[in-house]
């Protein structure tokens, strides 16, 4: 009887190990890391991968985002190919790259990552990073160099103060090639465009009004925004057309400080 129990236990253990291998050591196709929508949408939903890069031979890093296939849950699907740890942490913690502080020893490290879960899966994404890299992110307040958003033209001719009946929203009109902001403060602009800059952006306009305004926004601009390839020059052009500018400054900021997990 004891021998039968032992054999049964060994069989169950073998089955359990097989299941673990399927769940945790399933191979990931390198083809998923192509820089196109079709490849990323072929990744199974709920996939979270963080690994040392398979693409160290590529000089350019690759970051790509797309909306999930039709009918799937909310949240963009994301891919990183041969990217620094900063980009992985930004995706997993929903944090601006410019506000992430890395330890010096990570400077040369490069990773691939896939995230086809929902925003509810970010905690799982963070746990995978901890397990596979040994790092976690902690929010800390620090004095930092920043780019301060300031007003050039006090009349703000590009802005209209919103009415009480208007509803806060941001809409893209492809026919008119405009991104339309309704009933929003100027402080929304650093939140929208700050992720494209190497230095954190903060609002120092001093304005507390809620405005309705438009930004020129063609398909090329929309693509660069979605793919995360918008440049400082693009951002300066957008702000300049609104009568705003960015100036170097300092400010206390909450930063995501990356540390070795205990």
N, C-alpha and C positions, 0 to 999 in steps of 0.2 A: 504493500500500500504506500509506504513511504517513498519507494522508488518511483511509483506512478506519479505521486505528488511532485517529486523533484523534476521528473521529465516534463510534466505539465508546466511547472514554473519556468523551466528553461525555454520551453516553446513560447510562452507568453512574453518572456524577456526578449527573445529574438524578434518576435512580432513588434514589440514596443520600440526596439532599436531601429527596425526597418521603417516604422512610421516616422520616428524622429528624423531619420535620414531624408525621407521624402519631404518632410515639412521644412527642415532647417538647412539641408545641404543640397536642395534642388538646384540644378545648374541653371544659369541665367545666360541667355543668348547674347553674344556681343552685338548681334544685329539690332537688339533693342536700343542700343546707344547711338544709332544713326540720328543725324540732326534733321529729322522730319517728323511730321505729325503722324503719318501712317505707322511708322515703326513704334513710336511711343504708345499709340493706341492698341498695338498688338500685345502689349504687356498684360498679363492677367491682372484683373482688379485686385487690390489688396496687397500687391507686391511691395515689399520694402527691402532694399538691398543697399549695403554700404560695404565697399571692398577696396583694397589697394588697386590702383588703376591697372587696366589691361592695355592702356593706350598711351604709355609713356613716350612712345615714338612720335606722337602728335605734338607739334609745337603750340598749337592753339587749344585752349581749353574749350569745352562745350557745355553750355547751359541751355536747357530747352524746357518750355512749359507748354501745355496744351489743355484745352477743356476735355473732360472725360468723354468717352463714346456716348452716344445718345441713350438716354434713359438711366445713366449711372448717377451715383450720388454726387453731391457738390464738392467743390475744391479742385484746383488745377492738378493735373498729373505732371510730375516733374522728373527731369533726368539731368544728371551731371556726369560729364566724361572728362577725365584727367583734370579734375578741379582741386583747388586747395581746400583745406579743412574749413576755411571761412565760409565757402559757398555751401558746404554740407550743413554746417551749423545754422546758417541763415535759412535754409529750406526747412530744417527740422524744427527750429524754434520760432519761425515766422518773424525773423529779425532782420533789420537792415544791415547789409554787409559792412557799411561804414561805421556801425556801432558795435562791432565785434572785436574783442581784444584777444589775440592768440598768444600762446607761449612761444618763445623763440624757436624751440626745437621742432615745431611743426612747419617751419617755413618751406622746407623742401618736400614735404609730404604731399602726395596727390592721390585722389580717390575717384571712384565711380560710384554713383548712387542712382537708385530708382525709387520713386514714391508714387504709387498709384492707388493710395488709400484716400480717405476723406480727411478733413481737418480734425476729426475726432481721433485719427490715428497718429497724430503728432507725438503723443507720449510714447507710443510703440516705436516710432521712428527714432526718438531720442534714446530709447533703451537699446535699439540696435546699434546706434553710434557708440554708446558706452561699451557694449559688449565687444564690438569689432575694432574700435580704435583706442578705448581706454579713457576717452575724454567726455566731460559734461560741460554744460553752460550754466553760469550763475549770474543773475542780474545784480549789478553793483553801481552805485552813484559815483561818478568821477568828474573832475574838471577836464574838459576836452577842447581841442581846437575844432571849430565849427565853421560852416558857411551860413551866414545870417541872411535871411530873406528880408529885404528892406524896400521901401517905396521910393521910386525915382520922381514920379509926378504925383504930388499930393492930391490933385483933382481926381485921380483914378478914373479917367474917362472910359476905360474898358469895362468898368464894373457898375452894376445897378443894385442899389439896396433892395433886397427882396421884400415882398409884401407878406403880411401875416398869414395869408391864405395859401401861400406856396408851400410845397413839400420838398424837403431835402432829398436831392438825388443827383446822380451823374449819369448822363446819357450820351451815347455816341450816335450821331446822325451821319450815316455814310453818304447819303445823297448830297448834303450840304458840306460834308467833310469838316464837321465841327464836333468837338467834345463839349457838351453843355453841362455846366454846373448850376445848380439851383439851390438857393438858400443855404450857402455854406460860407464859413469864415476863411480868411486868407491862410489860416493855420492848416487848412487841408492840403495845401500845395506841397509843403515838406513831406507830408505823409504819402502823397501820391508819387512824387518824383525823387524823394530822397534816396531811394534804393539804388539809383543809377550813379551816385557820386561816391568818390573815394573818401570824402570827408563828410561827417554828419551835417545835415541841414536843419536849422531851427527857424522858427518864425520870430522875427524881431521888427515886424511892421508896426506894432502897437495898435493895430486895428482890431476891434471887437465886433464889428458889424457883420451881418450875414448878407452875402452878395449872390447875384445871378450874373454869370459871365460865360463867354465862349472861348475855346482854344482851337486854332486851326489844327485839324487832325485827319490826315488822309490815310489811305490803306498802308502806306509805307511806315508812317509814324505809328499806326496801330500795331503793326507787326513787330517793330523794334521795341515797343512797350511790352507786348506779350512775351517776347523772347528774351527780354532783359538786356537788349543790346543798345538801348538809348545812351547817348554820350553827354558829357558836360556841355559841349557846344549846343546840342539839341535843347537841353534844359535852359541854357542861357537865352537862346532864341525865343523859346516859349515865354519865359518871364519878361524878356525885353519888350515883347509885343503887348504885354499887360501893364507896362509901366513899372516893373519891379526889377530888382537885381540881387545878386548874391555877393556878399562881402566877407572876407576872413574875420573871425571873431573868436571869442572863447565863451563857454557856458557850461554849467553843471549838467551832466546828462546821465541817464541810466544806460549802462553799457552791458552787453552780454560778455562776461569774462569766461574764457574757456580754460578749464583746469583739468588736471589728472583726477580721475575718479578715485575715491578712497577705497 
